[in-house]
Amino acid sequence: MDAPVFAPWSPAFVADPYPAYADLRARGRVHWFEPTRQWLVPHHADVSALLRDRRLGRTYLHRFSHEEFGRTPPPAAHEPFHTLNDNGLLDLEAPDHTRIRRLVTKAFTPRTVQELEPTVRRLAAGLVGKLVGNGGGDLLAEVAEPLPVAVIAEMLGIPEADREPLRPWSADICGMYELNPSEETAARAVRASLEFSAYLRELIAERRKEPGQDLISALIAAYDEGDRLSEQEMVSTCVLLLNAGHEATVNTTANGWWTLFRHPEQLAALRADPALLPTAVEELMRYDTPLQLFERWVLDDIEIGGTVVPRGSEVALLFGSANRDPARFARPDELDLARPDNPHITFGAGIHYCLGAPLARVELAAVFGELLRQAPSMRLASEPQWGPGFVIRGVRELRVEL
């Protein structure tokens, strides 16, 4: 039998990975992929179970050294990126993950999200109004990107004058999450890690002197009350909130509208009945998820469909495939904005379930709602090209006209 056609560096595959996912699911529950030395897991039931399985971890360093785990330590030149990344919630395991998540959750409550909602709606209305006033433009650069960056910056208390480098820093750091990143990608990530960290350390020092009503001030207050949170953990947490807090929203917005333009009957139904919006947002996240793959380390041997995956291995959980699995979703390749049963795993599961999921839903509802309201005749101006990334997958631009 031929090897499954999983080609994450191919532009054609990135543009439409779903036929290859169907092939992977048909061929079995787990597949060895030599180019990245990972086990690919394509089925919804397995992905969902493994996200909750404590025999896997986002890191192994809480239990093993690199050498004990059979891994080569990262190059010394990459150290600034790894220091920043490895102290963030996404790449920690208990007990550090539990401690930091508890602190961040205190400052990231449903009430906080609720209080942010008018700000989110105001920002979305302003950005969409500008796009409409211009008669169209690049929906990605002019609406999708600025909104979540502004919201997270507002939460963190980053002054408006300092926000311009946030998106480029984030994009450069996130380049390291792609499969087998190049040395050039690593160099950009290291530079962004150093610059972003230095900026946040200055901001933390300012907030220590003059606290505000923001997340950084809340984390400092938690530290002063005796909860242990090092400055590096604080910096890493803030960077993660920006990276995770906007990459998904940006790509769900742009990918979602590209999907709607390709499904005119569904778009017409949504325009006719804005009450469909909550289920529509969930369906757009399922149909073309912005995070296609999530990696976990195997800390103790596991078995998947009769295949033993040994300790020291890395599994690649294919979110994009899981969200199109016919074993879990009726007619998975059809877009159904009214889909009633939609347990997509776009936000993950288990202890690393996305902390910002409620905020992401508020942002998406606001931006889609404003575009439906202010730009009811919006249409695609030119077919978009997909960006080079596969793990974090999105279009380069989305040009629209009114």
GUPALO-62468 format. One line per 5 residues: their letters; for each residue x, z, y of N, C-alpha, C. Coordinates in steps of 0.2 Angstrom, whole numbers. Atoms other than C-alpha are relative to their C-alpha. Layout:
REM residues N
a) X Z Y X Z Y X Z Y | ...
REM end
This chain:
REM residues 402
mdapv) 4 0 -6 0 0 0 4 0 6 | -3 0 -6 6 -4 17 0 6 4 | 0 -6 -4 11 10 29 -5 -1 5 | 5 1 -6 -2 14 42 3 -2 6 | -3 3 -6 0 5 58 -1 5 6
fapws) -1 -4 -6 4 19 70 6 -1 4 | -6 3 -4 14 12 84 -1 3 7 | 1 -3 -7 14 24 99 4 -3 5 | -4 3 -5 27 14 108 -2 -7 2 | 2 7 -1 17 -2 107 -5 0 6
pafva) 5 1 -5 7 -7 123 -7 -2 -3 | 7 2 4 -7 -15 111 -3 6 -3 | 2 -6 4 -8 1 101 -3 5 6 | 2 -5 -5 -9 12 117 -7 -2 3 | 7 2 -3 -23 1 124 -6 1 -4
dpypa) 5 -1 4 -33 3 109 2 3 -7 | -3 -3 7 -27 16 95 -5 1 -5 | 6 -2 5 -44 18 87 0 -4 -7 | 0 3 7 -43 5 73 6 3 -4 | -6 -3 4 -26 12 68 -2 7 -2
yadlr) 2 -6 3 -34 29 67 -5 0 -5 | 5 1 6 -48 23 56 4 -2 -6 | -4 1 6 -35 16 45 4 6 -3 | -4 -6 3 -25 32 44 -5 5 -3 | 5 -4 4 -41 42 40 -2 -3 -7
argrv) 2 3 7 -46 30 26 6 1 -5 | -6 0 4 -28 31 19 1 7 -3 | -1 -7 3 -28 50 17 0 5 6 | 0 -6 -5 -27 67 26 6 2 4 | -6 -2 -4 -9 68 31 5 -6 -2
hwfep) -5 5 1 5 55 33 6 1 3 | -6 -1 -3 23 56 36 2 -6 4 | -2 5 -5 29 46 51 8 1 2 | -7 -1 0 48 44 50 3 -1 7 | -4 1 -6 52 38 68 0 7 4
trqwl) 0 -6 -4 47 55 75 1 6 -5 | -1 -5 6 49 65 58 -6 5 1 | 6 -4 -1 31 72 60 -5 -2 -6 | 6 2 5 16 73 48 -6 -1 5 | 6 2 -4 1 64 56 -6 3 -3
vphha) 7 -3 2 -16 73 54 -5 -3 3 | 5 3 -4 -30 62 58 -8 2 -1 | 7 -1 1 -46 70 52 -3 6 4 | 2 -5 -5 -57 81 63 0 7 -4 | 1 -6 4 -60 95 49 7 3 0
dvsal) -7 -3 0 -41 97 47 3 2 6 | -3 -2 -7 -36 96 65 -3 6 3 | 3 -6 -2 -49 109 69 2 6 -3 | -3 -6 4 -43 121 55 7 1 2 | -7 -2 -1 -25 119 59 1 2 7
lrdrr) -1 -3 -6 -27 123 77 -1 7 0 | 1 -7 0 -33 140 72 4 3 -6 | -4 -2 6 -21 142 57 6 4 3 | -6 -4 -2 -8 156 61 6 -2 -4 | -6 2 3 4 148 49 4 -6 4
lgrty) -3 5 -5 7 135 63 1 3 7 | -1 -2 -7 14 138 80 2 -5 5 | -3 4 -5 18 130 96 7 1 1 | -7 -2 0 35 138 95 2 3 -7 | -2 -4 5 45 145 81 5 5 1
lhrfs) -6 -5 -2 58 155 91 -2 7 0 | 2 -7 1 47 171 90 2 3 -7 | -2 -2 7 52 171 71 6 -2 -2 | -6 3 3 67 160 68 5 -2 6 | -5 3 -4 83 154 77 -1 -8 -2
heefg) 0 7 2 85 135 78 3 -1 -6 | -3 1 6 97 136 64 -4 2 -6 | 4 -2 5 86 146 53 -6 -4 -2 | 6 4 0 72 134 56 2 -7 -2 | -2 7 1 83 119 52 0 -5 5
rtppp) 1 5 -5 82 112 69 7 1 5 | -6 0 -5 96 107 82 -3 2 7 | 2 -3 -6 95 117 98 0 -6 5 | 0 6 -5 90 105 113 7 0 4 | -6 0 -3 105 99 123 0 5 6
aahep) -1 -5 -5 112 111 136 -3 -3 7 | 2 3 -6 108 99 150 -7 0 1 | 8 0 0 89 100 146 -2 7 2 | 1 -7 0 90 119 148 -6 2 6 | 5 -2 -5 80 120 165 -7 -2 -2
fhtln) 7 2 3 65 111 157 -2 5 -5 | 2 -4 5 65 121 142 -1 8 2 | 2 -7 -2 66 138 151 -7 0 3 | 6 0 -4 52 133 162 -6 -1 -5 | 6 2 5 41 125 147 -1 6 -5
dngll) 1 -5 6 45 139 134 -3 6 2 | 3 -6 -2 39 153 145 -7 -1 3 | 7 1 -1 22 145 148 -4 2 -5 | 5 -2 5 6 150 139 0 -5 -6 | 1 5 5 5 133 130 5 0 -6
dleap) -6 0 5 22 136 121 2 6 -2 | -1 -7 3 21 154 117 -4 2 -5 | 4 -3 5 15 164 102 -1 7 2 | 1 -8 0 9 182 100 7 3 -1 | 5 -4 -5 13 195 107 1 -3 7
dhtri) -1 2 -7 20 186 123 -7 -4 2 | 6 4 -2 5 173 123 -6 5 1 | 6 -4 -1 -8 187 121 1 4 6 | -1 -4 -6 0 197 135 -1 -4 6 | 1 4 -6 1 183 147 -7 -3 1
rrlvt) 7 3 0 -16 175 143 -4 5 3 | 4 -5 -2 -24 192 146 1 1 8 | -1 -1 -7 -16 193 163 -3 -6 4 | 2 6 -3 -20 175 168 -8 0 0 | 7 0 1 -38 177 161 -3 5 6
kaftp) 3 -5 -5 -41 192 173 0 -4 7 | 0 4 -7 -37 180 188 -4 -6 -1 | 3 7 2 -46 165 180 -7 1 -3 | 6 -2 3 -63 172 177 -6 -5 1 | 6 5 -1 -80 163 176 -2 1 7
rtvqe) 2 -1 -7 -84 171 193 5 -4 5 | -4 4 -4 -68 163 200 -2 -7 0 | 2 7 0 -73 146 194 -6 -1 4 | 7 0 -4 -91 149 201 1 0 7 | -1 0 -8 -84 153 218 4 -6 2
leptv) -3 6 -1 -73 138 217 -4 -6 1 | 5 6 1 -88 126 214 -1 -3 7 | 2 4 -6 -93 123 232 7 -3 3 | -7 4 -3 -74 119 237 1 -6 -4 | -1 6 4 -73 107 222 -5 -5 2
rrlaa) 5 5 -2 -89 99 227 1 -3 7 | -1 2 -7 -84 98 246 6 -5 -1 | -6 5 0 -67 90 241 -2 -6 -4 | 2 6 3 -75 78 229 -4 -5 4 | 4 4 -5 -88 72 242 5 -3 5
glvgk) -4 3 -5 -74 70 255 4 -6 -3 | -4 6 3 -63 59 243 -4 -6 -1 | 4 5 2 -77 49 237 -3 -4 6 | 3 2 -7 -84 47 255 5 -5 3 | -5 4 -3 -67 40 260 1 -7 -4
lvgng) 0 6 5 -67 27 245 -5 -4 2 | 6 4 -2 -84 22 250 1 -4 7 | -2 2 -7 -79 20 268 4 -6 0 | -5 5 1 -65 9 263 -3 -6 -4 | 3 5 4 -77 -2 253 3 -1 -7
ggdll) -3 0 6 -67 2 237 7 2 0 | -7 -1 1 -49 4 231 2 3 -7 | -3 -3 7 -39 13 217 -3 7 -1 | 4 -6 2 -51 26 210 5 5 -3 | -5 -5 3 -36 34 201 4 4 5
aevae) -4 -2 -5 -25 36 216 -4 4 6 | 3 -3 -6 -38 40 229 -5 5 -1 | 5 -5 2 -50 51 220 2 4 -6 | -2 -4 6 -45 56 202 6 4 1 | -6 -4 0 -28 62 206 0 5 6
plpva) 0 -5 -5 -30 71 223 -5 6 -1 | 5 -5 0 -45 81 218 2 6 -4 | -3 -6 4 -38 92 203 6 3 3 | -7 -3 -3 -21 94 212 -2 5 6 | 2 -5 -6 -30 101 228 -3 6 -3
viaem) 4 -6 3 -41 113 217 5 5 -2 | -5 -5 2 -26 120 208 4 3 5 | -4 -2 -5 -16 121 223 -3 5 4 | 4 -5 -4 -30 130 232 0 7 -4 | 0 -6 4 -31 142 217 6 4 0
lgipe) -6 -4 0 -13 146 217 2 2 7 | -2 -2 -7 -12 147 236 6 -4 3 | -6 4 -2 0 133 239 -3 -4 7 | 2 2 -7 -1 128 258 -1 -8 -1 | 1 7 0 -8 110 261 6 -4 2
adrep) -6 3 -2 8 105 269 5 -1 -5 | -5 0 6 18 108 253 -3 -4 -6 | 3 2 6 7 99 241 2 -7 -2 | -2 7 1 14 81 242 4 -1 -7 | -4 1 6 27 84 228 -3 2 -6
lrpws) 2 -3 6 16 93 216 -2 -5 -6 | 2 5 5 9 77 207 6 -3 -3 | -6 2 3 26 69 205 4 5 -4 | -3 -5 4 34 85 199 -4 0 -7 | 4 -1 7 20 87 186 1 -6 -4
adicg) -1 7 4 21 68 181 7 0 -4 | -7 0 3 40 70 178 1 5 -6 | 0 -5 5 38 86 168 -3 -2 -6 | 5 2 5 24 79 158 3 -5 -4 | -3 6 4 35 64 153 4 3 -7
myeln) -3 -3 5 44 76 141 -5 2 -6 | 5 -1 5 28 78 131 -1 -6 -5 | 0 6 4 29 60 125 4 0 -6 | -4 0 6 36 56 108 7 -3 1 | -7 2 -1 55 54 108 2 -2 7
pseet) -1 2 -7 57 55 127 8 -3 1 | -7 3 -2 73 45 134 4 5 4 | -4 -4 -4 87 53 142 -1 0 8 | 2 1 -7 81 46 159 -6 4 1 | 6 -5 -1 64 55 156 2 7 0
aarav) -2 -7 0 73 71 152 4 2 6 | -3 -2 -7 84 70 168 -5 1 5 | 6 0 -5 68 67 178 -3 7 -1 | 3 -6 1 60 82 170 4 6 2 | -4 -5 -1 75 93 172 0 1 8
rasle) 0 -1 -7 76 89 191 -6 3 3 | 7 -3 -2 57 92 193 0 7 -1 | 0 -7 2 59 108 184 3 5 5 | -5 -3 -5 73 114 195 -4 1 7 | 3 0 -6 64 109 211 -7 4 1
fsayl) 6 -3 0 47 115 207 1 8 -1 | -2 -7 1 54 132 200 2 3 7 | -3 -3 -6 64 135 216 -6 1 5 | 6 0 -5 48 131 227 -4 6 -2 | 4 -5 2 38 143 217 3 7 1
relia) -4 -6 -1 51 157 218 -1 2 7 | 1 -2 -7 50 156 237 -7 2 1 | 7 -2 -1 31 156 237 -1 7 -3 | 1 -6 3 31 171 225 3 6 5 | -3 -5 -5 43 180 237 -4 1 6
errke) 4 0 -6 32 176 252 -7 4 -2 | 6 -3 1 16 182 243 1 8 -2 | -2 -7 1 25 199 238 0 3 7 | 0 -3 -7 27 202 257 -7 0 3 | 7 1 -3 10 195 262 -5 -3 -5
pgqdl) 5 3 6 -3 194 247 -6 -3 4 | 7 4 -2 -18 182 249 -5 1 -5 | 6 0 5 -34 179 239 2 -6 -5 | -2 5 4 -25 168 227 3 2 -7 | -2 -1 7 -19 167 209 7 3 0
isali) -7 -2 0 -1 170 213 0 8 2 | 0 -7 -3 -5 186 223 -4 4 -6 | 4 -4 6 -17 192 208 5 1 -5 | -5 -2 5 -2 190 196 5 5 2 | -4 -5 -3 9 199 207 -3 7 0
aayde) 4 -6 0 -4 213 209 0 3 -8 | 1 -2 7 -6 214 190 7 3 -3 | -7 -3 2 13 216 188 1 6 3 | -2 -6 -3 14 229 201 -4 6 -3 | 4 -6 4 0 239 191 3 1 -7
gdrls) -3 -2 7 11 240 176 0 -5 -5 | 0 5 6 7 224 166 6 -4 1 | -6 3 0 23 216 161 0 -8 1 | 0 7 -1 25 198 168 7 -1 4 | -7 2 -3 43 192 172 -1 -5 6
eqemv) 0 5 -5 46 181 187 0 -7 -3 | 0 6 4 50 167 175 -7 -2 -3 | 6 1 3 34 169 166 -5 -2 5 | 4 1 -6 25 169 183 1 -8 2 | -1 6 -2 33 153 188 -2 -5 -5
stcvl) 2 4 5 30 145 171 -7 -1 -1 | 7 0 0 12 150 171 -3 -5 6 | 3 4 -5 9 142 188 1 -8 -1 | -2 7 1 18 126 183 -5 -3 -5 | 5 2 5 7 125 167 -7 -1 3
llnag) 7 0 -3 -9 128 177 -1 -7 4 | 1 6 -4 -5 113 188 0 -6 -5 | -1 5 4 1 102 174 -6 -1 -5 | 6 0 4 -13 106 162 -6 -1 3 | 6 0 -4 -25 108 175 -2 -6 4
heatv) 2 6 -3 -25 91 182 1 -6 -4 | -1 6 4 -18 79 169 -6 -2 -3 | 6 1 4 -33 80 159 -6 -3 4 | 5 2 -4 -45 79 173 1 -7 3 | -2 6 -3 -36 64 181 -2 -6 -5
nttan) 1 5 5 -36 54 165 -7 -1 -2 | 7 0 2 -54 59 160 -4 -4 5 | 3 3 -5 -60 53 177 1 -8 0 | -2 7 0 -51 36 177 -2 -3 -7 | 2 3 6 -53 33 158 -7 -1 -1
gwwtl) 7 0 1 -71 38 159 -4 -5 4 | 4 5 -3 -76 26 172 2 -7 -3 | -2 6 4 -66 12 163 -5 -1 -6 | 5 0 6 -77 16 148 -7 -2 2 | 7 2 -2 -93 16 158 -1 -7 2
frhpe) 0 7 -2 -89 -1 166 -1 -5 -6 | 0 5 6 -87 -8 148 -6 2 -4 | 7 -2 3 -104 0 143 -5 0 5 | 5 0 -6 -116 -6 157 -7 3 -2 | 7 -3 1 -132 0 148 1 7 0
qlaal) -1 -7 -1 -125 17 147 1 2 7 | -1 -2 -7 -119 17 165 -7 -1 4 | 6 0 -3 -136 11 170 -5 6 -1 | 4 -6 2 -145 25 160 3 6 4 | -3 -6 -4 -133 38 169 -2 -1 7
radpa) 2 1 -7 -137 30 186 -7 2 1 | 8 -1 0 -156 31 182 -1 7 -1 | 2 -7 2 -155 49 176 6 4 1 | -6 -4 -1 -141 60 184 0 6 -4 | 1 -6 4 -148 74 173 4 0 -7
llpta) -4 1 6 -138 66 159 7 2 1 | -7 -1 -2 -122 71 168 4 5 -5 | -4 -4 4 -117 86 158 2 -2 -7 | -2 3 6 -118 78 141 4 -6 0 | -4 6 -1 -111 62 148 8 2 1
veelm) -7 -2 -1 -95 71 153 3 2 -7 | -3 -2 6 -93 79 136 1 -7 -5 | 0 6 4 -96 62 128 6 -5 2 | -6 4 -2 -83 53 139 7 3 -2 | -6 -4 3 -70 67 134 1 -2 -7
rydtp) -1 2 7 -74 63 116 2 -7 -1 | -1 7 1 -74 45 117 7 -3 1 | -7 3 -2 -57 42 125 4 6 3 | -4 -6 -2 -48 59 125 6 -1 4 | -6 1 -4 -34 60 138 6 3 -4
lqlfe) -6 -2 4 -23 70 126 -1 -2 -7 | 1 3 7 -21 60 110 3 4 -5 | -4 -3 5 -9 71 101 2 7 2 | -2 -7 -2 -5 90 100 5 2 -6 | -5 -2 5 11 96 91 0 7 -2
rwvld) -1 -6 3 13 111 80 5 1 -5 | -5 -2 5 27 119 70 -3 3 -6 | 3 -3 6 24 124 52 5 6 -1 | -4 -6 1 30 142 51 0 3 -7 | 0 -1 7 25 144 33 -3 -6 -4
dieig) 2 6 4 22 131 19 -8 0 1 | 7 1 0 4 124 21 -1 -6 -5 | 2 6 4 -6 111 10 -5 -3 3 | 5 4 -3 -16 97 17 -2 -5 -5 | 2 5 5 -26 87 4 5 -1 -6
gtvvp) -4 1 6 -14 90 -10 7 -1 2 | -7 1 -2 2 87 0 2 7 3 | -3 -6 -2 13 102 3 4 -2 6 | -4 1 -6 20 102 21 4 6 1 | -4 -6 0 35 114 21 1 3 7
rgsev) -3 -4 -6 41 127 33 5 -4 4 | -5 3 -4 51 119 47 -2 -7 2 | 3 7 -2 40 103 48 -3 0 7 | 4 1 -6 31 97 63 -6 -4 -1 | 6 4 1 13 91 62 -2 -2 7
allfg) 3 4 -6 5 79 75 -7 0 -1 | 7 0 0 -13 83 77 -3 -5 4 | 3 6 -4 -22 67 82 -7 1 3 | 6 -2 -3 -35 73 94 -5 -7 1 | 3 6 -1 -40 55 98 -4 -3 -7
sanrd) 3 2 7 -43 51 79 -6 5 -2 | 5 -5 2 -52 68 76 -7 -1 4 | 6 1 -4 -64 64 90 -4 -6 -2 | 4 6 2 -69 47 82 -1 1 -8 | 0 0 7 -70 54 64 -8 0 -2
parfa) 7 1 2 -87 48 56 -2 6 -5 | 2 -6 4 -86 63 44 -3 6 5 | 3 -6 -5 -91 74 60 -4 -3 5 | 4 3 -5 -99 62 72 -4 -6 -2 | 4 6 2 -113 50 69 2 -6 5
rpdel) -2 6 -4 -108 32 75 5 2 5 | -5 -3 -5 -92 39 82 3 -5 5 | -3 5 -5 -86 22 90 -5 -3 5 | 4 1 -5 -102 21 100 0 5 5 | 0 -4 -6 -103 28 117 -8 2 1
dlarp) 7 -2 -1 -119 39 118 0 6 5 | -1 -5 -5 -120 49 134 -5 5 -1 | 5 -6 1 -135 59 128 2 3 -7 | -1 -3 7 -126 64 111 -1 7 0 | 2 -7 0 -133 81 107 5 4 -4
dnphi) -4 -4 4 -121 87 94 7 -3 1 | -7 3 -2 -103 85 101 6 5 0 | -5 -5 0 -90 97 95 7 -3 0 | -7 3 -1 -75 87 102 5 5 0 | -6 -5 -1 -58 95 102 5 -2 5
tfgag) -4 2 -5 -52 88 118 3 6 4 | -3 -6 -3 -49 106 125 4 4 -6 | -3 -3 5 -41 111 108 -4 6 -3 | 4 -6 4 -46 127 98 5 5 -1 | -4 -6 1 -39 144 93 3 3 6
ihycl) -2 -4 -6 -28 154 104 3 -4 5 | -2 5 -6 -22 139 114 -5 -4 3 | 5 4 -3 -39 133 118 1 0 8 | -2 1 -7 -38 127 136 -4 5 4 | 2 -5 -4 -40 141 148 -4 -3 6
gapla) 3 3 -6 -45 129 162 -6 -4 -2 | 5 4 2 -59 121 152 -7 0 5 | 6 -1 -5 -74 128 163 2 -3 7 | -1 3 -7 -65 122 179 1 -7 -1 | -1 7 1 -61 105 172 -7 -3 0
rvela) 7 3 0 -80 103 168 -3 0 7 | 2 0 -7 -84 108 186 2 -6 4 | -3 5 -4 -72 96 193 -3 -7 -2 | 2 7 2 -78 81 182 -7 -1 2 | 7 1 -2 -96 85 185 -1 -2 8
avfge) 0 1 -7 -92 85 204 2 -7 2 | -3 7 -1 -82 69 204 -5 -6 -2 | 5 5 3 -94 59 193 -6 0 4 | 6 -1 -4 -109 66 202 0 -3 7 | -1 3 -7 -102 61 219 0 -8 0
llrqa) 0 8 1 -98 43 213 -6 -3 -2 | 7 2 1 -115 41 206 -4 0 6 | 4 -1 -6 -123 47 222 2 -4 6 | -3 4 -6 -112 39 235 1 -7 -1 | -2 7 2 -107 23 226 -4 -3 -6
psmrl) 4 2 6 -122 18 215 1 -8 -2 | -1 7 2 -116 -1 216 7 -1 -2 | -7 1 1 -98 3 212 1 -4 -6 | -2 4 6 -90 -10 200 7 -1 0 | -7 1 1 -74 -14 193 3 -7 4
asepq) -2 5 -4 -63 -25 204 5 -4 -4 | -5 4 4 -49 -30 191 1 5 -6 | -1 -4 6 -46 -25 173 7 4 0 | -6 -5 0 -33 -10 172 5 -1 -5 | -5 0 5 -17 -9 163 1 7 -2
wgpgf) -2 -7 3 -13 6 152 7 2 2 | -6 -3 -1 1 17 157 4 0 -6 | -4 1 6 16 18 145 -1 6 -5 | 0 -6 4 12 36 139 -6 -1 -5 | 5 0 6 3 38 122 -3 7 0
virgv) 2 -6 1 2 57 121 -5 2 5 | 4 -1 -5 -5 59 138 -2 -7 3 | 1 8 0 -14 42 139 -5 -1 6 | 5 2 -6 -22 34 155 2 -6 3 | -1 6 -3 -23 19 165 5 1 6
relrv) -5 -1 -6 -10 15 179 -4 0 6 | 4 0 -6 -24 11 192 -7 -2 -3 | 7 2 1 -43 8 192 -3 -2 7 | 2 3 -6 -47 -4 206 -8 -1 0 | 7 0 0 -65 -3 211 -3 -3 7
el) 3 3 -6 -76 -12 224 -8 2 0 | 7 -1 -1 -93 -9 232 -4 -6 2
REM end
